[in-house]
């Protein structure tokens, strides 16, 4: 059997363009950015990322910035290799300009692997070239969307960890995860048994942190020691893939108890339950995950999973986490029942393709609830499919605002029942540009 990591992939030989000496530089924080060249959009990603750093981040000083690029696969076409060389020149010039404009980015470096290694290979290259005890790991296509005082977060982590004793080792914060969606339970069975560990809140002087068994390859603060002792061994245990996938062996299988969390975990989301998103992934292109209706649909799946698997004397999510998810789940079930009833009353359910695929076929909430909760995820109308059925079966094209802020602000009162009518639901859920994006997304994912 061929080794998982060949000698070439383990070779972290690197080309560097740097504006200070990497060896001699000292920093309180190293920002490590994983990237790979994917064409002209790579320039846009770099510009948006740096703009969000400048606009939203308060950083400890000194801070170093390392942007690491994977090598192109061996079989890449010659034209792509030529484009990548031109991009190297551009990114070095771009970072040099930023370093001269802002003192806080004076220590900036672009690193290029000589051999393809996927995200784990880039991660190991970045770790070998950086020195700080604290690292901010992120990706080129991720942007911050609200102010973040990184310096204050690190101070709070140090303060919280200073209060940890042998009696509460599970409170040791090793990773602080920034969120693409509201801080809450969101993944149901995909979280694995660690879902039962969710929700314990740690308070710093100015920030709160919420325990999660998950590990995200997206933006997070971490102790270097956590990467060297826990993450890197996992990366080398599997064939090259994303960092998050390599960590699934821990987060979705191994981590079941508080003792497991002490050994393997240490990840806390930034903020208390209900805290809004702090980052956005540009490559994903849309914001469906952050929309209240989609978020509430996932809460139904979460509650199903908790009631099935999280029972004393084992760990259970905190009462605060449960209450938040239960409220969101019941709001979704109430709204879906209302929307399905209007579909039935329209008489179009039988001739609307999206509705024919939708379960349950009855609009009655009792038809898919036992004791107040769904009996299985198959008995709950999926959020995207429900919206498509409702819009095509009841509303038709609408012309109204389609930006995320407008969609979020109108979905919340629909879910709570504060504002509900056919006109309000159609205007909120069924604007033509917004709905067209949803159709493309679902067709791409082969939902129907």
C-alpha positions as a LaTeX table, in Angstrom:
\begin{tabular}{lrrr}
\hline
Residue & $x$ (\AA) & $y$ (\AA) & $z$ (\AA) \\
\hline
Unk1 & 0.00 & 0.00 & 0.00 \\
Unk2 & 1.33 & 3.44 & $-0.92$ \\
Unk3 & 2.07 & 5.73 & 2.03 \\
Unk4 & $-0.58$ & 8.34 & 2.83 \\
Unk5 & 2.03 & 11.10 & 2.61 \\
Unk6 & 4.77 & 10.60 & 0.03 \\
Unk7 & 8.27 & 11.97 & 0.61 \\
Unk8 & 7.52 & 14.72 & $-1.91$ \\
Unk9 & 4.34 & 15.79 & $-0.13$ \\
Unk10 & 6.18 & 15.87 & 3.19 \\
Unk11 & 8.82 & 18.13 & 1.65 \\
Unk12 & 7.97 & 21.62 & 2.92 \\
Unk13 & 10.48 & 23.39 & 0.67 \\
Unk14 & 9.24 & 26.93 & 0.24 \\
Unk15 & 9.74 & 29.99 & $-1.90$ \\
Unk16 & 9.28 & 33.17 & 0.14 \\
Unk17 & 8.85 & 36.82 & $-0.64$ \\
Unk18 & 9.22 & 38.74 & 2.59 \\
Unk19 & 9.66 & 42.32 & 3.73 \\
Unk20 & 11.33 & 41.49 & 7.04 \\
Unk21 & 13.45 & 38.55 & 8.17 \\
Unk22 & 11.24 & 35.61 & 9.05 \\
Unk23 & 13.88 & 34.09 & 11.34 \\
Unk24 & 14.49 & 37.23 & 13.38 \\
Unk25 & 10.93 & 38.49 & 13.65 \\
Unk26 & 9.06 & 38.34 & 16.95 \\
Unk27 & 5.30 & 38.63 & 17.29 \\
Unk28 & 2.47 & 38.18 & 19.80 \\
Unk29 & 0.23 & 36.79 & 17.06 \\
Unk30 & 0.87 & 35.15 & 13.71 \\
Unk31 & $-1.91$ & 35.33 & 11.12 \\
Unk32 & $-1.65$ & 32.20 & 8.96 \\
Unk33 & $-3.64$ & 32.22 & 5.72 \\
Unk34 & $-4.02$ & 29.03 & 3.67 \\
Unk35 & $-4.59$ & 29.50 & $-0.06$ \\
Unk36 & $-4.23$ & 28.01 & $-3.49$ \\
Unk37 & $-4.27$ & 29.74 & $-6.85$ \\
Unk38 & $-7.65$ & 29.30 & $-8.61$ \\
Unk39 & $-7.47$ & 31.96 & $-11.31$ \\
Unk40 & $-8.24$ & 35.66 & $-11.45$ \\
Unk41 & $-10.63$ & 35.49 & $-8.50$ \\
Unk42 & $-7.62$ & 34.87 & $-6.23$ \\
Unk43 & $-6.75$ & 38.56 & $-6.58$ \\
Unk44 & $-10.24$ & 39.56 & $-5.51$ \\
Unk45 & $-10.11$ & 37.25 & $-2.51$ \\
Unk46 & $-6.80$ & 38.72 & $-1.34$ \\
Unk47 & $-8.06$ & 42.28 & $-1.70$ \\
Unk48 & $-11.32$ & 41.57 & 0.16 \\
Unk49 & $-9.52$ & 39.67 & 2.92 \\
Unk50 & $-7.03$ & 42.48 & 3.56 \\
Unk51 & $-9.77$ & 45.10 & 3.42 \\
Unk52 & $-11.69$ & 43.24 & 6.11 \\
Unk53 & $-8.53$ & 42.98 & 8.24 \\
Unk54 & $-8.01$ & 46.71 & 7.94 \\
Unk55 & $-11.63$ & 47.60 & 8.64 \\
Unk56 & $-12.57$ & 45.19 & 11.41 \\
Unk57 & $-9.55$ & 43.75 & 13.26 \\
Unk58 & $-7.82$ & 45.21 & 16.30 \\
Unk59 & $-4.58$ & 43.24 & 16.49 \\
Unk60 & $-1.96$ & 42.84 & 19.21 \\
Unk61 & 1.38 & 44.30 & 18.26 \\
Unk62 & 3.59 & 43.10 & 16.85 \\
Unk63 & 1.63 & 40.77 & 14.55 \\
Unk64 & 3.05 & 38.87 & 11.58 \\
Unk65 & 1.07 & 37.95 & 8.48 \\
Unk66 & 1.90 & 34.76 & 6.55 \\
Unk67 & $-0.06$ & 33.98 & 3.37 \\
Unk68 & 0.74 & 30.44 & 2.24 \\
Unk69 & 0.00 & 29.02 & $-1.21$ \\
Unk70 & $-0.09$ & 25.40 & $-2.27$ \\
Unk71 & 1.82 & 24.30 & $-5.34$ \\
Unk72 & $-0.19$ & 23.49 & $-8.44$ \\
Unk73 & $-0.86$ & 19.77 & $-9.01$ \\
Unk74 & 1.78 & 18.14 & $-11.22$ \\
Unk75 & $-0.61$ & 17.66 & $-14.15$ \\
Unk76 & $-1.72$ & 21.32 & $-14.29$ \\
Unk77 & $-1.80$ & 22.84 & $-17.80$ \\
Unk78 & 1.13 & 25.06 & $-18.80$ \\
Unk79 & $-1.14$ & 28.09 & $-19.20$ \\
Unk80 & $-2.28$ & 27.81 & $-15.57$ \\
Unk81 & 1.33 & 27.55 & $-14.41$ \\
Unk82 & 2.15 & 30.75 & $-16.30$ \\
Unk83 & $-0.83$ & 32.53 & $-14.73$ \\
Unk84 & 0.22 & 31.32 & $-11.29$ \\
Unk85 & 3.71 & 32.76 & $-11.73$ \\
Unk86 & 2.22 & 36.12 & $-12.64$ \\
Unk87 & $-0.04$ & 35.91 & $-9.59$ \\
Unk88 & 2.98 & 35.29 & $-7.37$ \\
Unk89 & 4.48 & 38.56 & $-8.57$ \\
Unk90 & 1.18 & 40.34 & $-7.97$ \\
Unk91 & 0.59 & 39.00 & $-4.43$ \\
Unk92 & 4.15 & 39.87 & $-3.38$ \\
Unk93 & 3.72 & 43.39 & $-4.73$ \\
Unk94 & 0.29 & 43.68 & $-3.10$ \\
Unk95 & 1.55 & 42.61 & 0.34 \\
Unk96 & 4.59 & 44.89 & 0.03 \\
Unk97 & 2.25 & 47.81 & $-0.65$ \\
Unk98 & 0.11 & 46.93 & 2.38 \\
Unk99 & 3.23 & 46.60 & 4.53 \\
Unk100 & 4.35 & 50.10 & 3.56 \\
Unk101 & 0.87 & 51.61 & 4.08 \\
Unk102 & 0.15 & 50.17 & 7.52 \\
Unk103 & 2.68 & 49.57 & 10.27 \\
Unk104 & 0.68 & 46.69 & 11.73 \\
Unk105 & 1.25 & 44.70 & 8.51 \\
Unk106 & 4.93 & 45.61 & 8.22 \\
Unk107 & 5.88 & 41.99 & 8.89 \\
Unk108 & 4.16 & 40.30 & 5.95 \\
Unk109 & 5.29 & 37.23 & 4.05 \\
Unk110 & 4.02 & 35.24 & 1.05 \\
Unk111 & 5.04 & 31.58 & 1.05 \\
Unk112 & 4.77 & 29.15 & $-1.87$ \\
Unk113 & 5.09 & 25.40 & $-1.50$ \\
Unk114 & 7.28 & 23.73 & $-4.11$ \\
Unk115 & 5.30 & 20.48 & $-3.88$ \\
Unk116 & 1.54 & 19.99 & $-3.76$ \\
Unk117 & 0.29 & 19.17 & $-0.27$ \\
Unk118 & $-3.37$ & 20.29 & $-0.11$ \\
Unk119 & $-4.46$ & 22.41 & 2.89 \\
Unk120 & $-2.58$ & 20.25 & 5.43 \\
Unk121 & 0.65 & 20.73 & 3.49 \\
Unk122 & 0.16 & 24.50 & 3.42 \\
Unk123 & $-0.70$ & 24.47 & 7.13 \\
Unk124 & 2.51 & 22.64 & 8.04 \\
Unk125 & 4.55 & 25.01 & 5.87 \\
Unk126 & 3.04 & 28.00 & 7.66 \\
Unk127 & 3.65 & 26.51 & 11.11 \\
Unk128 & 7.29 & 25.82 & 10.26 \\
Unk129 & 7.86 & 29.44 & 9.28 \\
Unk130 & 5.99 & 31.15 & 12.12 \\
Unk131 & 6.90 & 31.38 & 15.79 \\
Unk132 & 4.16 & 33.03 & 17.88 \\
Unk133 & 2.42 & 31.15 & 20.69 \\
Unk134 & $-0.98$ & 32.32 & 19.38 \\
Unk135 & $-2.05$ & 31.90 & 15.75 \\
Unk136 & $-5.02$ & 33.20 & 13.79 \\
Unk137 & $-5.68$ & 30.56 & 11.16 \\
Unk138 & $-7.86$ & 31.60 & 8.23 \\
Unk139 & $-8.34$ & 31.16 & 4.47 \\
Unk140 & $-7.87$ & 33.55 & 1.58 \\
Unk141 & $-11.58$ & 33.64 & 0.70 \\
Unk142 & $-12.81$ & 34.42 & 4.24 \\
Unk143 & $-13.67$ & 37.97 & 5.34 \\
Unk144 & $-14.64$ & 39.46 & 8.68 \\
Unk145 & $-18.02$ & 41.17 & 8.70 \\
Unk146 & $-18.01$ & 42.95 & 12.06 \\
Unk147 & $-15.43$ & 44.48 & 14.42 \\
Unk148 & $-13.25$ & 41.96 & 16.27 \\
Unk149 & $-10.78$ & 42.97 & 18.98 \\
Unk150 & $-8.31$ & 40.11 & 18.66 \\
Unk151 & $-6.00$ & 41.62 & 21.27 \\
Unk152 & $-8.82$ & 41.68 & 23.85 \\
Unk153 & $-9.90$ & 38.12 & 22.96 \\
Unk154 & $-6.39$ & 36.83 & 23.58 \\
Unk155 & $-6.29$ & 38.64 & 26.92 \\
Unk156 & $-9.64$ & 37.07 & 27.85 \\
Unk157 & $-8.41$ & 33.61 & 26.84 \\
Unk158 & $-5.33$ & 34.03 & 29.04 \\
Unk159 & $-7.50$ & 35.30 & 31.89 \\
Unk160 & $-10.01$ & 32.42 & 31.58 \\
Unk161 & $-7.27$ & 29.79 & 31.30 \\
Unk162 & $-5.50$ & 31.18 & 34.36 \\
Unk163 & $-8.55$ & 30.17 & 36.40 \\
Unk164 & $-8.49$ & 26.54 & 35.21 \\
Unk165 & $-7.58$ & 23.96 & 37.85 \\
Unk166 & $-7.36$ & 20.18 & 37.89 \\
Unk167 & $-11.04$ & 20.19 & 38.80 \\
Unk168 & $-12.19$ & 21.99 & 35.65 \\
Unk169 & $-9.68$ & 21.12 & 32.92 \\
Unk170 & $-12.53$ & 21.02 & 30.40 \\
Unk171 & $-12.66$ & 24.84 & 30.64 \\
Unk172 & $-9.21$ & 25.26 & 29.07 \\
Unk173 & $-9.64$ & 27.29 & 25.85 \\
Unk174 & $-7.30$ & 26.08 & 23.12 \\
Unk175 & $-9.23$ & 27.27 & 20.05 \\
Unk176 & $-11.60$ & 30.22 & 19.57 \\
Unk177 & $-13.81$ & 29.67 & 16.52 \\
Unk178 & $-15.27$ & 32.55 & 14.53 \\
Unk179 & $-18.69$ & 31.79 & 13.09 \\
Unk180 & $-20.30$ & 31.90 & 9.67 \\
Unk181 & $-23.70$ & 31.67 & 11.37 \\
Unk182 & $-25.35$ & 32.33 & 14.73 \\
Unk183 & $-23.75$ & 30.66 & 17.76 \\
Unk184 & $-26.03$ & 27.67 & 18.37 \\
Unk185 & $-26.29$ & 23.96 & 17.75 \\
Unk186 & $-26.61$ & 23.66 & 13.97 \\
Unk187 & $-25.54$ & 20.30 & 12.56 \\
Unk188 & $-27.59$ & 17.56 & 14.17 \\
Unk189 & $-26.24$ & 14.07 & 13.46 \\
Unk190 & $-23.31$ & 15.50 & 11.49 \\
Unk191 & $-21.89$ & 16.73 & 14.80 \\
Unk192 & $-21.44$ & 13.18 & 16.04 \\
Unk193 & $-21.77$ & 12.27 & 19.73 \\
Unk194 & $-19.94$ & 15.48 & 20.67 \\
Unk195 & $-23.20$ & 17.38 & 20.15 \\
Unk196 & $-24.03$ & 16.46 & 23.76 \\
Unk197 & $-21.02$ & 18.49 & 24.99 \\
Unk198 & $-22.24$ & 21.74 & 23.45 \\
Unk199 & $-23.08$ & 24.94 & 25.23 \\
Unk200 & $-21.00$ & 25.43 & 28.37 \\
Unk201 & $-20.20$ & 29.13 & 28.60 \\
Unk202 & $-16.85$ & 30.53 & 29.73 \\
Unk203 & $-16.65$ & 34.21 & 30.62 \\
Unk204 & $-13.63$ & 36.39 & 30.14 \\
Unk205 & $-13.48$ & 39.99 & 31.24 \\
Unk206 & $-15.16$ & 41.28 & 28.06 \\
Unk207 & $-15.98$ & 38.22 & 25.93 \\
Unk208 & $-17.94$ & 35.01 & 26.31 \\
Unk209 & $-17.00$ & 31.68 & 24.78 \\
Unk210 & $-19.34$ & 28.72 & 24.08 \\
Unk211 & $-18.04$ & 25.14 & 24.13 \\
Unk212 & $-18.31$ & 23.02 & 20.99 \\
Unk213 & $-16.92$ & 19.62 & 20.06 \\
Unk214 & $-16.48$ & 20.74 & 16.46 \\
Unk215 & $-13.26$ & 21.84 & 14.77 \\
Unk216 & $-13.48$ & 24.21 & 11.83 \\
Unk217 & $-10.90$ & 24.63 & 9.09 \\
Unk218 & $-12.24$ & 28.16 & 8.72 \\
Unk219 & $-11.13$ & 31.16 & 10.74 \\
Unk220 & $-10.08$ & 30.55 & 14.34 \\
Unk221 & $-7.57$ & 31.56 & 16.99 \\
Unk222 & $-5.53$ & 28.72 & 18.43 \\
Unk223 & $-2.64$ & 27.91 & 20.68 \\
Unk224 & 0.33 & 26.75 & 18.63 \\
Unk225 & 0.66 & 23.81 & 21.04 \\
Unk226 & $-2.83$ & 22.59 & 20.09 \\
Unk227 & $-1.81$ & 22.44 & 16.45 \\
Unk228 & 1.49 & 20.68 & 17.07 \\
Unk229 & 0.11 & 18.15 & 19.59 \\
Unk230 & $-3.39$ & 17.49 & 18.21 \\
Unk231 & $-4.05$ & 18.86 & 14.72 \\
Unk232 & $-0.84$ & 18.04 & 12.83 \\
Unk233 & $-0.81$ & 14.36 & 13.92 \\
Unk234 & $-4.38$ & 14.09 & 12.62 \\
Unk235 & $-3.43$ & 15.73 & 9.32 \\
Unk236 & $-0.69$ & 13.14 & 8.80 \\
Unk237 & $-2.99$ & 10.27 & 9.76 \\
Unk238 & $-5.12$ & 10.62 & 6.61 \\
Unk239 & $-4.50$ & 11.22 & 2.90 \\
Unk240 & $-4.24$ & 14.93 & 2.00 \\
Unk241 & $-7.68$ & 16.52 & 2.40 \\
Unk242 & $-9.06$ & 19.59 & 4.16 \\
Unk243 & $-7.99$ & 20.15 & 7.76 \\
Unk244 & $-11.58$ & 19.88 & 8.96 \\
Unk245 & $-12.08$ & 16.51 & 7.25 \\
Unk246 & $-8.89$ & 15.21 & 8.85 \\
Unk247 & $-10.21$ & 16.24 & 12.26 \\
Unk248 & $-13.54$ & 14.42 & 11.79 \\
Unk249 & $-12.00$ & 11.26 & 13.21 \\
Unk250 & $-11.88$ & 13.12 & 16.53 \\
Unk251 & $-14.81$ & 15.51 & 16.38 \\
Unk252 & $-17.40$ & 13.12 & 14.88 \\
Unk253 & $-16.26$ & 9.81 & 16.35 \\
Unk254 & $-13.84$ & 9.95 & 19.27 \\
Unk255 & $-15.14$ & 12.89 & 21.28 \\
Unk256 & $-17.99$ & 11.59 & 23.43 \\
Unk257 & $-17.25$ & 12.58 & 27.02 \\
Unk258 & $-15.83$ & 15.47 & 29.03 \\
Unk259 & $-12.58$ & 13.50 & 29.36 \\
Unk260 & $-12.41$ & 13.25 & 25.57 \\
Unk261 & $-12.92$ & 16.99 & 25.34 \\
Unk262 & $-10.06$ & 17.60 & 27.76 \\
Unk263 & $-7.76$ & 15.38 & 25.71 \\
Unk264 & $-8.83$ & 16.16 & 22.15 \\
Unk265 & $-10.99$ & 19.26 & 22.29 \\
Unk266 & $-10.67$ & 22.74 & 23.64 \\
Unk267 & $-12.67$ & 24.56 & 20.95 \\
Unk268 & $-15.03$ & 27.36 & 21.96 \\
Unk269 & $-17.12$ & 29.57 & 19.69 \\
Unk270 & $-16.69$ & 33.29 & 20.12 \\
Unk271 & $-19.76$ & 34.67 & 21.87 \\
Unk272 & $-22.70$ & 33.40 & 23.88 \\
Unk273 & $-25.67$ & 31.47 & 22.46 \\
Unk274 & $-27.39$ & 33.66 & 19.86 \\
Unk275 & $-24.30$ & 35.71 & 18.93 \\
Unk276 & $-24.44$ & 36.67 & 15.25 \\
Unk277 & $-21.95$ & 35.63 & 12.57 \\
Unk278 & $-18.51$ & 37.26 & 12.46 \\
Unk279 & $-17.12$ & 35.90 & 9.17 \\
Unk280 & $-18.32$ & 35.13 & 5.65 \\
Unk281 & $-16.87$ & 32.78 & 3.02 \\
Unk282 & $-16.67$ & 34.57 & $-0.33$ \\
Unk283 & $-16.42$ & 31.35 & $-2.34$ \\
Unk284 & $-19.81$ & 30.17 & $-1.07$ \\
Unk285 & $-21.39$ & 33.12 & $-2.85$ \\
Unk286 & $-24.64$ & 33.27 & $-0.90$ \\
Unk287 & $-25.79$ & 33.57 & 2.69 \\
Unk288 & $-28.41$ & 30.82 & 2.96 \\
Unk289 & $-26.77$ & 29.27 & 6.04 \\
Unk290 & $-27.18$ & 32.54 & 7.94 \\
Unk291 & $-30.82$ & 33.11 & 7.06 \\
Unk292 & $-33.17$ & 32.68 & 10.04 \\
Unk293 & $-35.48$ & 30.17 & 8.33 \\
Unk294 & $-32.62$ & 27.91 & 7.25 \\
Unk295 & $-31.06$ & 28.23 & 10.69 \\
Unk296 & $-34.35$ & 27.28 & 12.38 \\
Unk297 & $-34.77$ & 24.24 & 10.12 \\
Unk298 & $-31.41$ & 22.91 & 11.30 \\
Unk299 & $-32.55$ & 23.46 & 14.87 \\
Unk300 & $-35.28$ & 20.85 & 14.29 \\
Unk301 & $-32.64$ & 18.30 & 13.30 \\
Unk302 & $-30.55$ & 19.28 & 16.32 \\
Unk303 & $-33.43$ & 18.73 & 18.76 \\
Unk304 & $-34.14$ & 15.32 & 17.20 \\
Unk305 & $-30.52$ & 14.31 & 17.68 \\
Unk306 & $-30.33$ & 15.56 & 21.27 \\
Unk307 & $-33.51$ & 13.79 & 22.36 \\
Unk308 & $-32.24$ & 10.58 & 20.83 \\
Unk309 & $-28.63$ & 10.56 & 22.03 \\
Unk310 & $-27.99$ & 13.04 & 24.87 \\
Unk311 & $-29.23$ & 11.49 & 28.10 \\
Unk312 & $-27.94$ & 11.47 & 31.69 \\
Unk313 & $-25.66$ & 10.27 & 33.17 \\
Unk314 & $-23.79$ & 11.24 & 30.00 \\
Unk315 & $-23.23$ & 14.85 & 28.96 \\
Unk316 & $-26.15$ & 16.94 & 27.73 \\
Unk317 & $-26.16$ & 20.42 & 26.15 \\
Unk318 & $-26.75$ & 23.30 & 28.54 \\
Unk319 & $-30.29$ & 24.44 & 29.29 \\
Unk320 & $-29.57$ & 27.74 & 27.55 \\
Unk321 & $-28.44$ & 25.99 & 24.36 \\
Unk322 & $-31.44$ & 23.66 & 24.42 \\
Unk323 & $-33.92$ & 26.47 & 25.00 \\
Unk324 & $-32.53$ & 28.47 & 22.08 \\
Unk325 & $-32.69$ & 25.52 & 19.67 \\
Unk326 & $-36.13$ & 24.41 & 20.87 \\
Unk327 & $-37.60$ & 27.86 & 20.31 \\
Unk328 & $-36.06$ & 28.09 & 16.84 \\
Unk329 & $-37.25$ & 24.55 & 15.96 \\
Unk330 & $-40.85$ & 25.16 & 17.05 \\
Unk331 & $-40.88$ & 28.49 & 15.19 \\
Unk332 & $-39.85$ & 26.65 & 12.03 \\
Unk333 & $-42.46$ & 23.94 & 12.48 \\
Unk334 & $-45.20$ & 26.53 & 13.01 \\
Unk335 & $-44.14$ & 28.49 & 9.92 \\
Unk336 & $-43.83$ & 25.39 & 7.73 \\
Unk337 & $-47.31$ & 24.31 & 8.77 \\
Unk338 & $-48.73$ & 27.71 & 7.76 \\
Unk339 & $-46.90$ & 27.72 & 4.42 \\
Unk340 & $-47.98$ & 24.18 & 3.58 \\
Unk341 & $-51.58$ & 25.01 & 4.44 \\
Unk342 & $-51.53$ & 27.91 & 1.97 \\
Unk343 & $-50.05$ & 25.61 & $-0.67$ \\
Unk344 & $-52.90$ & 23.14 & $-0.16$ \\
Unk345 & $-55.51$ & 25.89 & $-0.21$ \\
Unk346 & $-54.10$ & 27.17 & $-3.52$ \\
Unk347 & $-54.84$ & 23.84 & $-5.18$ \\
Unk348 & $-51.44$ & 23.88 & $-6.89$ \\
Unk349 & $-49.63$ & 21.32 & $-4.75$ \\
Unk350 & $-50.33$ & 18.41 & $-7.10$ \\
Unk351 & $-49.07$ & 20.25 & $-10.20$ \\
Unk352 & $-46.04$ & 22.00 & $-8.67$ \\
Unk353 & $-42.95$ & 19.74 & $-9.08$ \\
Unk354 & $-41.21$ & 21.07 & $-5.97$ \\
Unk355 & $-44.29$ & 20.31 & $-3.83$ \\
Unk356 & $-44.62$ & 16.77 & $-5.17$ \\
Unk357 & $-41.19$ & 15.96 & $-3.73$ \\
Unk358 & $-41.88$ & 17.61 & $-0.40$ \\
Unk359 & $-42.63$ & 15.68 & 2.79 \\
Unk360 & $-44.89$ & 15.68 & 4.66 \\
Unk361 & $-47.73$ & 16.09 & 2.19 \\
Unk362 & $-50.18$ & 17.19 & 4.86 \\
Unk363 & $-50.08$ & 20.72 & 6.22 \\
Unk364 & $-51.21$ & 19.55 & 9.64 \\
Unk365 & $-48.51$ & 19.97 & 12.24 \\
Unk366 & $-49.84$ & 16.90 & 14.08 \\
Unk367 & $-49.06$ & 14.75 & 11.05 \\
Unk368 & $-45.34$ & 15.02 & 11.67 \\
Unk369 & $-45.14$ & 15.74 & 15.38 \\
Unk370 & $-45.29$ & 13.40 & 18.35 \\
Unk371 & $-45.13$ & 15.02 & 21.76 \\
Unk372 & $-44.24$ & 18.37 & 20.25 \\
Unk373 & $-41.22$ & 17.18 & 18.22 \\
Unk374 & $-40.74$ & 15.63 & 14.79 \\
Unk375 & $-40.38$ & 11.86 & 14.80 \\
Unk376 & $-37.62$ & 11.93 & 12.15 \\
Unk377 & $-35.91$ & 14.35 & 9.81 \\
Unk378 & $-37.73$ & 12.74 & 6.88 \\
Unk379 & $-41.00$ & 14.00 & 8.39 \\
Unk380 & $-39.92$ & 17.66 & 8.39 \\
Unk381 & $-40.14$ & 19.78 & 5.24 \\
Unk382 & $-36.62$ & 20.86 & 4.27 \\
Unk383 & $-36.24$ & 24.65 & 4.27 \\
Unk384 & $-35.08$ & 25.18 & 0.66 \\
Unk385 & $-37.66$ & 22.73 & $-0.74$ \\
Unk386 & $-40.43$ & 24.25 & 1.36 \\
Unk387 & $-39.61$ & 27.73 & 0.09 \\
Unk388 & $-39.56$ & 26.57 & $-3.53$ \\
Unk389 & $-42.89$ & 24.79 & $-3.15$ \\
Unk390 & $-44.51$ & 27.81 & $-1.51$ \\
Unk391 & $-43.16$ & 30.35 & $-3.99$ \\
Unk392 & $-44.06$ & 28.38 & $-7.11$ \\
Unk393 & $-47.32$ & 27.02 & $-5.75$ \\
Unk394 & $-48.68$ & 30.18 & $-4.13$ \\
Unk395 & $-46.87$ & 33.40 & $-4.96$ \\
Unk396 & $-45.25$ & 33.56 & $-8.36$ \\
Unk397 & $-42.40$ & 36.05 & $-9.03$ \\
Unk398 & $-42.18$ & 39.02 & $-6.65$ \\
Unk399 & $-40.19$ & 42.23 & $-7.04$ \\
Unk400 & $-38.67$ & 43.50 & $-3.80$ \\
Unk401 & $-35.34$ & 43.90 & $-2.02$ \\
Unk402 & $-33.11$ & 40.80 & $-2.11$ \\
Unk403 & $-30.04$ & 41.66 & $-0.03$ \\
Unk404 & $-29.20$ & 39.52 & 2.99 \\
Unk405 & $-30.01$ & 42.22 & 5.52 \\
Unk406 & $-33.49$ & 42.69 & 4.03 \\
Unk407 & $-34.11$ & 38.95 & 3.88 \\
Unk408 & $-32.98$ & 38.46 & 7.47 \\
Unk409 & $-35.09$ & 41.32 & 8.79 \\
Unk410 & $-38.28$ & 40.03 & 7.15 \\
Unk411 & $-37.75$ & 36.34 & 7.97 \\
Unk412 & $-37.51$ & 36.83 & 11.73 \\
Unk413 & $-41.07$ & 38.19 & 12.20 \\
Unk414 & $-42.40$ & 35.46 & 9.89 \\
Unk415 & $-40.84$ & 32.82 & 12.13 \\
Unk416 & $-42.06$ & 34.33 & 15.39 \\
Unk417 & $-45.54$ & 34.97 & 14.02 \\
Unk418 & $-45.19$ & 38.65 & 14.84 \\
Unk419 & $-45.97$ & 39.48 & 11.22 \\
Unk420 & $-47.58$ & 36.83 & 9.05 \\
Unk421 & $-49.76$ & 37.01 & 5.98 \\
Unk422 & $-49.69$ & 35.63 & 2.48 \\
Unk423 & $-48.49$ & 38.97 & 1.12 \\
Unk424 & $-45.74$ & 39.27 & 3.74 \\
Unk425 & $-44.54$ & 35.69 & 3.18 \\
Unk426 & $-44.51$ & 36.09 & $-0.62$ \\
Unk427 & $-42.64$ & 39.38 & $-0.49$ \\
Unk428 & $-40.07$ & 38.03 & 1.94 \\
Unk429 & $-39.41$ & 34.59 & 0.44 \\
Unk430 & $-40.12$ & 34.85 & $-3.25$ \\
Unk431 & $-38.42$ & 37.81 & $-4.92$ \\
Unk432 & $-37.39$ & 36.60 & $-8.38$ \\
Unk433 & $-33.60$ & 37.21 & $-8.20$ \\
Unk434 & $-33.41$ & 35.64 & $-4.74$ \\
Unk435 & $-35.54$ & 32.66 & $-5.73$ \\
Unk436 & $-33.56$ & 32.12 & $-8.95$ \\
Unk437 & $-30.35$ & 31.78 & $-6.96$ \\
Unk438 & $-32.04$ & 29.18 & $-4.77$ \\
Unk439 & $-33.19$ & 27.18 & $-7.81$ \\
Unk440 & $-29.65$ & 27.14 & $-9.22$ \\
Unk441 & $-28.23$ & 26.09 & $-5.86$ \\
Unk442 & $-30.66$ & 23.19 & $-5.44$ \\
Unk443 & $-30.25$ & 21.98 & $-9.01$ \\
Unk444 & $-26.45$ & 22.05 & $-8.55$ \\
Unk445 & $-26.79$ & 19.99 & $-5.37$ \\
Unk446 & $-29.19$ & 17.55 & $-7.14$ \\
Unk447 & $-31.91$ & 18.07 & $-4.56$ \\
Unk448 & $-34.49$ & 17.19 & $-7.23$ \\
\hline
\end{tabular}
